[in-house]
Amino acid sequence: MTERPAQRTPNRQLAALIAEAGFSNAGLARRVDQLGLEHGLDLRYDKTSVTRWLRGQQPRGTTPALIAEVFTRRLGRRLSAQDLGLDACAPVYAGLEFAAGPEEAVDIVSGLWRKDSGSHAELRKIAFTPAGLVVPSRDWLIGRPDDRVARGEPPLRVPAQGRPVVPRQRGQAERGPGQKVTGGDIAALGSVGDLFRTLDDQYGGGHARQALVRYLEHECEPMLRGTYGETTGRRLFAAAADLTRLAGWTSYDIAAHGLAQRYFVQALRLAQAAGDRAYGAYVLVTMSRQAVYLGHGREAIQLARVAQQGVGTTAPPVVQALLHSAEARGHGVLGEVRACTASLVRAERALETARPGDEVPHWARFFDEAQLADEFGHCHRDLQQFRAAAQHAERSLQLRAPAYARSRLFCRVVLASARLGLGELDQACSLAAEAAGQAAEMRSVRAVEYVRDFERRLEPYKDAAPVRSYRDKVAALG
């Protein structure tokens, strides 16, 4: 005798939310399908599918997260799969939320750290989604600064007689104050960031990425959940934003693009909690760089422009140059010569106005004449203006410090591509062979992809002697 299937429990939570949102079953299915298309998913749900969900059937894969996002957009409040009576999953939206407040931001980003530091390999395979760029950048641009980030130290209330009183927070006794964060703690976070940046520049993002993520989980999260006042709290969130952006940058370098995107979104939110508008713009520029790399030129331009609008004209000239060069790269990918040239000119003029005594944020100090020449080289290569690309790439390599090994590799490949475009096959292959040797010593998918892009450009010359020699050298690298 066969067993009867287990009786499913009707999903009353989902039914109530459907009624609140005013959806029909067919209307909900259609919206889930449309949202799936934004993520490259061909779902094809219908009203019968929704009827099954209401009867207690659990949708598979990332669908619970998509359904929750449909209701979030409709009702204007954040809803999870569990709020809808659905099983939790590894959702496409996890980590793309722009938190309403600092506490929620800590919850989201620490969840990312914990999952990434473990054996969740699927987290590093999650897809990049251009649609996921819109809401966070908009919320950063129009959002109000957080009124309060202090934790475990209630604000002083001053009564009529002028004597300050410290009010007791509800639940404070149960939760406990956590560790008290000091200036030394925050200085340590900064030193750790410098160390991992150096490793990333010289050896690639894959070299110590996991160690950085574990540090964030085991050292930074307890600080964020500790005790601190307003000033210390802002500095703490700034340091956490910097390390989170770096975790995203190293993820991007190993081609974990969906994970990197989520780190960047959360770094943007932490920067807002820090009250650091300029750093938020830098995070948006980082997101723009990733969009350029993945071929999303229009999104890259929009992110750079949001960054420019967010800081206005008050940012230091070096930061202004950084923002304009990011926009130029987007135009270059799209082949928009006039717009690309105009952005490059603005970047060049901004950098020319910088003075040695100017106060420049630590994260922008890399942007100098060598970096600007590198940006020019990339843009001219993308626009197939090979003579100008070669001139700027050569200048960048002359000026760039050896410590920026990966950036020098990228620039060397740009120069090789420019030489190839000028018909100088011997020089092009020699430069590329050198870059390939350097890429073999790094843990950087981007470095390998730069070399492969050059090799694709070599295809029309595959029978030429310099190309055969180049391929022999690369093959010897294994």
N, C-alpha and C positions, 0 to 999 in steps of 0.2 A: 504494500500500500504506500503510495507516494505521500510525502508530507505537503501540507498546504502552506502556501507562502505566508510569512508573518504579516499580521494585520498592520497596515500603516496608520499612523495618527494624522488626521487632517491638520494642515498647517494654518492655524488660525491667525498667527502673527502675519503671515504673508497676505492672508485674506483681508485683514484689517488695514494693512498698508495700501493694498490695491484700491480699497474703498476710499481711503483718505486721499490718495493721489488722483482718484477719478479715472483710473485706467480700465479699459476693457481687457479681457484676456488676450484678444488679438493685438490690442494696442501695446500691451506690455511686451509681448513676443516680438513685435516689430521693432520696438525700441532696443531690446536686447540684441537683435540681429544687427541693427544699425551701429550700435556701440562696438559690437564684435568686428565689424568691418574696419573701424578705426584702428584695430589692432591686427588686421590682416586675417581675421577669422571668418570663415564661411559657416555660420551656425544653422540657419534655416529652421528656427523655432516657429511654432504657430499656436493658435489658441488651445489646441489639444495638449501641447506641451505644458502650458500654464495650468490647465486643468489637472494634469498629473502632479505638478508641483503642489497644488492646493490639496491634493489627496494624500500628500506625504512623501512623494517620490523625490529623491535628492538629485538635482542636476549635477553633472560631472564636470571635472576639469576646472577651468577658471570661470565657468558660468555663474556660480553663486556671487562672485565678486562683481561681475558685470551687472547682474540684477541689482545688487546693492548700490552700484554707482548710478543706475537709472533712477532709483528712488531718491538718492542723494541729490541729484540734479533737479528732480521734480519738486521735492519737498524743502530743499534749502537747508538741510541739516545732514551731518555725516552719519550714515548708517552702514553697519557691517553686515556680513552674511548672517551672523548669528542673530542680529536684530530682526532678520526676516525669517528666522526659524530654519535656516539652512546650515549645512555643515561648512566649517571653515575650510579653506583651501589655500594654495599658494597663489594668491590673486595677481592679476596683471596690474592692479592698482596699488598693491602694497608698496608703500614708500613714496608714492607720487602725491600723497596728500600734503597740502600746505596747512599745517596745524593751526587751529584757532588760537592757541595760547602756548606759552613756554612749556608747561607741564606735558601737554599733549605732544609737543615737538620732541621732548626727551623720550617719551614712550615710543614714538614711531622710530626715531633714529636708533635707540638702543635695541629695539626689536630687529632692525637690520643688522646691527653689529653682531648680535647673538647668533642669528641665522647664518651669517656669512662666516663667522669664526668656526662654525661646526662643519659637519660633513654634508651640508645642503648643496650639493653640486648643481641642482636644478636652479638655484638662485642665480648662479653665474651664467646660466643659459637663457634666462628670461629676456625677452625681446625688447629692444629699444622702440619706443612709440613716439612719433612726432606729435601726435595729439596730446601726449602727456606734458608737453612744454607750455601749453597755452595757459592753463589755470594757474600754475605756480608763479609764472612770470607776471601775470596780471595781478594776482593777489599781492605779490611783493611790491608792485608799482603803486597800487592804490591803497594798500593796507595801512592802517594806523600803527604807529610804534606801540610796542607792549608797554603798558603803564608800569608794570612791576615784574621783576624777575627774581627778587630776593626770596629766599626759601629758608624756613625755620627761624627767621627773624622778623616778627610781625612789625608793621609800620607803627611809628609812635603816634598816639592820639593825644592832642593837646587840649585839655578842658579850659573852661573860661578863666580859671585862676592862673593859667599858664604853666602848670606843672605837667610834664609829659607822663602819660600812662601807656604801658605796653599791654594791648588787648590779647587775650588768650585765643589762639586759633582753634576752631572746632576740629577735633580729631588729632590734634598735635601730640597729645600724650600717647595715644595708641600708635601713631606712626613712628615716633621717635625722631630726634633731630638729625641723625646721620652725621657723617664726619664734617668737621668744620674746614672749609676750604681756605687756604692761605695764599698769599702772594707767591710763596715758594712753589706751591702746587701748580700755579698757572705758569710760572717761569719754566717749570719742568715740562709742561705740555708744549711750550714754545721750542724748547731744546729738542724734544722728541721730533717735532715737526721738521726742524732743520736737519736732523740726522736722516730721516726718511726721505726728505727732498733730495739730499745729496746722493743717497743710494739710488733713488729713482732716476736722477739725471745721468748718473754714470753707468748703471747696470740694468735699467729698465724696471718697469712697474712690477713685474712678476718676481723680482728678487726678494723683496721683504714685505710684500703686500699683506700676507696673512699675519705676519708679526704686528703690523700696524693695526689691523682690525682687532686682533686679540688685545692689544694695548688699549684701544678704545673701549672695548667691552669691560676689561678688568680694572682699568685705572680711571678712564674718563667718566664712564657712567656713574660709578660711586660718587665722584665729585659733583656731577650734575644733580644727583639725588641727595646731596649733603646739605650743609648749612652755610649760607652766605648772604651778605647784604647786597644792596643795589650795585654799588661800584664794583665789588669783587664779582658779583654775578654777571654783570655785563662783560667783564674781561674773560670770565670763564666761558661764556657762550661764544665769545669771539674766538678763543683758542679751540673750542670744540668744533666750530664752523670750519676753521682752517684745517684741522686734522681730518674732518669728514670730507671736505673737498679733495684733500690729498688721497684719501681712500678711494674716492670716485675717480680721480685722475689715474691712479695706478690700475684700477679696474678697467678703465678705458684703454690703457696701454696694453692690456692682455686680451682685449676684444670682448670683455664682459660688458657689453654696451648697455643692456637694460639695467644691470646692477649699478653701473656707473651713473646712469641717468638718475636713479633713485638717490644715490649719495649726493649728487649735485643739488637735487631739489631740497633735500634735508639740510644741506649746508646753507642753502639760501635762507631757509626758515630760521636756522640758528643765528645767521648773521643779522636777521631782523631782530631777534631777541637781544642780540648784542648792541643793537642801535647803531650798527656800522653800515651805513648806506653804501659807502664806497666799496667795501668788501663784498656786499651783495651784488654790486655791479660786476665785480671781478668773477664771481661765481657764474653770473649770466654769460660773461665772455667765455668762460670755460665750457659752458653748455653749448655756446655758439661754435667753439672749436670742434667739439664732438659732432655737431650737426654738419659742419663743413666736411669733416673726414668721412661721414656716412653719405655725403652727397645731397643733403637737405639744405641747399643754399638759401631758399626763401626763409626757412625757419631760422637759419643762422643770422640772417640780416635782421629779422624782427627781434631776436634776442639781443643783438648788439645795440639796436635802437632803443629798446626798453632800458637797457643799462645806461645809455647816454641820457635818456629822459629822466631816469631815476636819480642821477647825481647832478644833473644840470651843468652849469659852467663853473661850479665851485671846486671841482676836483683839481688836484695838482696837474700840471701839464703832462707829466709822464703818464698819469692815469688816462687823461683825455686821449693821448696818442694810442694807448693800448686799446681803448674802446673803438676808435676810428679804424684802426688796423683790423680789428675783428670784423667790422662791417665790410671792409674791403675784401677780405677773404671770401665772404659769402657772395659778393658780386663777382669775384673772380671765378668761382665755381660755376656760376650761371653764365659766364661769358659776357657780362655786362661791362664793357670797356669803359664807357664814360663814367658810370657810377663808381666803378672800382678805382679809377684814376682820381676822382674827386675825393674819395675817402682816404686814399693814400696821401694825397696832398695835405688834407686836414691833419692826418697823423704826423706827417713830417713837420708841418708848421707848429703843431703843439709841442713836439719834442724840442724844436729849436728854441722855444721860449723858456724851456727848463733851465734853471740856474743851479750851480753847485751847492748853494746853501738851502735850496728848497727842501721842505719836509716831505719825504716820499714814504708811503707805507712800505713795510718790509716786503710784502708780497708783490710789489710792483717794481722792485729794484732791478729785476732781471731785464726789464724793458729798457734797452739802451740802443745805441746806434747799431750794434751788431744784430739785435733782435729786429729793429725796424728794417734793416737791409734784408734780413731773412724773410720778413713779411712781403717786401717788394719782390723778392725772388720767387716766392711761391705764387704770388698774384700774376706776375708776368709769365711764368711758366703756364699757369692755367689759361691765360689769355693767348698763349702761343706766341708771345713776344720774346723770342728766345735770346736775342742779343742782350736785351735789357735784363732778362732773368739771369743770364750768366754773369753780367757785371755786378749785380747786387748780391748774388750768391757768393761770388769770390770775395767781395768786400766783407760779407758776414763771416766767412771762414777766417779771414785775416784778423778780424776784431774779436771773434768769439773765444772765450777762455776754454781751455781744454776740459775743465770740470763739467762743462755742458756737453758730454760725449754724445748723447742721443740726439740733441738738437744739431750738433755738427754733422752727424750721420745723415739726418734728414736733409740738411742744406747741401751736403755733398751729392746726394741723389738728385736734388733739384738741379744742381750744376751739371751733373751727368746728363740729365734729360735735356737741358738747354743745349749742351754741346752736341747731343744727338740731333736735336732739332736744327742745329746749324750745319749738320753734315760732317761733324768732326768725330767720326766713329771710334778711332783709336783712343782719343782722350776720354770720350764718354765711357767706353768699356773699362778703361783703367781706373777712372774715378769710381765707377759702380762696383768693380771688384774689391776695391778698398773698403767701400761701404758694406758690401756683403760680408767681408771678413769681420768687420766690427759688429754687425748684426748677429753673427754667429756667437759672439761673446756675451750677448745681452739676453735677458728674458723680456723681450718686447715684441709683441705681435705687430705693433705698428712699424717697428724697424724692418721686420721681415716683409711687411706689405709694401713699404716704400720700395724695397729692392725688387719685389715682384712686379710692381707697377712699371718700373724701368724695364724689366725683362719683357713685359707685354709690348712696350714700345719698340723693343729690339726685333720683334717678329719679322718685319719686312726685310731685315738684313741678316736673317738666320744663317745664310750660307757664307757670309763674309768671314775672312780669317780672324779679325779681331773678336767677332762674336763667338766663334768656336773656341778661341783661346779663353775668353771670359767664362764660357760655360764649363770649360775644363777646370778653371780655378775655383768656381763655385762648387762644382761636384766634389772637388778635393776637400772642401769644408765639411762635407757630409750633410 
